[in-house]
Amino acid sequence: MPDKWYNVAPDLPRPLDPPLNPETKEPIGPEALAPIFPMELIKQEVSQENWIEIPDEVQRMLGLWRPTPLHRAFSLEKELKTPARIYYKNESVSPPGSHKPNTAVAQAYYNKAEGVRRICTETGAGQWGSALSFACKLLGLEATVYMVKCSYYQKPFRKSLMHIWGATVYPSPTDLTQCGRAVLEMDPESPGSLGCAISEAVEDAATHDDAKYSLGSVLNHVLLHQTVVGLEIKEQLKMAGDKANVVVGCVGGGSNFAGAMLPFVPDKLKGEDIEFLAVEPCSCPTLTKGPYRYDFGDLAKMTPLMKMYTLGHGFIPPAIHAGGLRYHGDAPILCLLVNEGVVTPRAYHQSEVFEASMLFAATEGLVCAPETSHAVKGAIDEALKCKETGEEKCIVLNYSGHGHFDLAAYDAWLAGELEDYDYPMDKIEEALKDVPVV
Amino acid sequence: MPDKWYNVAPDLPRPLDPPLNPETKEPIGPEALAPIFPMELIKQEVSQENWIEIPDEVQRMLGLWRPTPLHRAFSLEKELKTPARIYYKNESVSPPGSHKPNTAVAQAYYNKAEGVRRICTETGAGQWGSALSFACKLLGLEATVYMVKCSYYQKPFRKSLMHIWGATVYPSPTDLTQCGRAVLEMDPESPGSLGCAISEAVEDAATHDDAKYSLGSVLNHVLLHQTVVGLEIKEQLKMAGDKANVVVGCVGGGSNFAGAMLPFVPDKLKGEDIEFLAVEPCSCPTLTKGPYRYDFGDLAKMTPLMKMYTLGHGFIPPAIHAGGLRYHGDAPILCLLVNEGVVTPRAYHQSEVFEASMLFAATEGLVCAPETSHAVKGAIDEALKCKETGEEKCIVLNYSGHGHFDLAAYDAWLAGELEDYDYPMDKIEEALKDVPVV
């Protein structure tokens, strides 16, 4: 297991564009984030050091389930009749069932070290909320989770996990925050939204001295914490006498994919034969259809503006089953790498990714999360290309989470009830009208 | 990973009593099982060889998730302030989420090798049904699962897993079998029972040439296949420079516990310091309250009579959440070892085992199946004993499955709605009146 995180910042082809103050549109410094994040995480957010030590206590907690296994997918290869070698990095073995706790335990640790007693966050389907609840339980912190109300009632079991790990979970919008009350006033029956839940969690943290806020993706320090994944992959491939030619991951905010591929960026920049494939849904085609420009991180325009590919902060995601892939933007680091041609984006429809995960379940056995099925589909397509060209590539996919709490989506697929959807360009252009030009 | 299974039969303190014909009460030979099991499994059932080769193809399939990790539970030890070392063998990492596929893939393999096209079985909450569906999918066999009707509707997600792996799942009682029709005639709204589902699956197999029947616990060959667990534990402890003093497991039919401890039996018989702790629920106290005598394996008295601890084949299990621990009998091998004093049984109430699994989730992170929580409680109590005595014992628990499909049970526990129940002696005596004396 690695004892340092890899920070790609100094190795990027050009520096990241600075975040901008949402009101003045001027670049902001790290101090602007101090009300909601602990100082050590803010330092990591802007660090130019290549390697950052993982504290012993964090290593101990990660050690509960790390290193995660890297499996060779022999049965899938055989079924595809491909000369390619396919590996999958199994992040689903963590107690909350995904890669998310890699950053949750680190964030909880730094919060605790700076005297924070309680961490507030939002969650949609519950992947991130359960990971943060787990981390807070390990460290004896309180977790307050604002869970989008429709998910709170429709997806009860990740809420059960949060309760097992001692978190307080509210169906958002609540009457506990100004923002929540405003939404309820307009619509007492509001099903909630991720944008509203973010605003509630940020407001809760900003208005209470003992509390801070925590985000599960997008930010630089989150991607940093996820690099344990790629560092382990490198080491494990070396032990297997192999070397990656393609790294594939699904992208919602970008943290699991970035965690897997960032440690390989220096190799690519040195000219090694390695590609990075970022897979997203056609229904939320941020990297494949969105422009590269400054936008807000949230609907309420409370967050700083960040330079990224975006569908517009007013983007209303269609109800697809890969709930973790419905964000309008993406991590600025990942967007820069796409813009520089280092990372290749690709979009798929949900029926074809479910077909891919059914093939994975029939061969390798495991039933993956709908988000992860995008990475599985990407890896299968790369392996089929190798079958045509005869190339013996080494393909690594980040198996970011299991589908044990998403079986209703598989039921829908098996019943032929899943619809494909291409998010139309005119709706993207419409949403972008509200994005300030800076 | 082991390449041979360990067969305890020749090492038992005395030979197993033979199974008896359910009508004549005379000992039956292996040929009596031929209509429903393939010959190679029948041979294993009666084998006196100490080691039986695991076929390459079975090793390859087990290799999809084996060897499973053996973790040292440092955080739990620290929380308990015990001088004991606690290890848990994580069988929950298999695709269906439990130890069950260890035998499912072996059984499916031998069935296929003898030309069987379809395997019939029963399932309660779905652990076994999903494991067999998974195994059949890997081998290209059809699986027909009779799932107890009330579970079919109340626990839909293990059914979803079976569908993902291509099985046909019927809510039992069905109108497809004589037995099912008879039950439906008496009560068209029957919620079903495991006894009825077994009878339906056996009838289906016995009346179709291309089909055989498969059982997930109790029988000698099932326990044999599970010994990969204990063999791996031995090897892994050796690598860690340690040696087991206590092996703990939960017991429903006995296969996960037996799989973990049987390979240690020769060591114990040679005088080594090792105990075997079999944990069951107070609501189904087979080993702790039942007499040791011949009884049928099923309600309909279709199976051979087996010598075992039993609550009577007419035992009606109370509705507890550990659905896998509700069988009236136990594996004859395990019962013999209890009767000989080699294995120590212990019973717990469901509220105390949930408390134990909450502590496990708070320290080691993982959320276990209600069945597994019995083993967790047993290990914790042994570790607390060491705290009193100062003994530095090495305690190994078989973490037989995860609780991802049992979170409603945790919700009930958190809401204070779980009731404890001691199955009363007079009801046991009543049920035993119907058991023939042989």
Interface residues (C-beta under 8 A of the other chain):
Chain A: R60 L64 W65 H71 F74 S75 V93 S94 P95 P96 G97 F134 K137 L138 P156 F157 S160 L161 H163 I164 W165 G166 M358 A361 A362 T363 E364 G365 L366 V367 H402 H404 F405 L407 A408 Y410 D411 L414
Chain B: R60 L64 W65 H71 F74 S75 V93 S94 P95 G97 F134 K137 L138 P156 F157 S160 L161 H163 I164 W165 G166 M358 A361 A362 T363 E364 G365 L366 V367 H402 H404 F405 L407 A408 Y410 D411 L414
